């Protein structure tokens, strides 16, 4: 989703800021379930991308919890 943005999209966690369009960068954050991250966009025209990413987080990335 971040790769479709007009500008850069960033994820921030524990003082580190990474390119949200890079899987390797995202993995380097070492976030665990229920971590709180910040998402930053560079241009207002990417609000739709931001909303899409937030929605993806809110729905658990399409996964269901297993007991």
Secondary structure by P-SEA (a helix, b strand, c coil): ccccccbbbbbbccccccccccaaaaaaacccccbbbbbbbccccaaaaaaaaaaaaaacccccccc
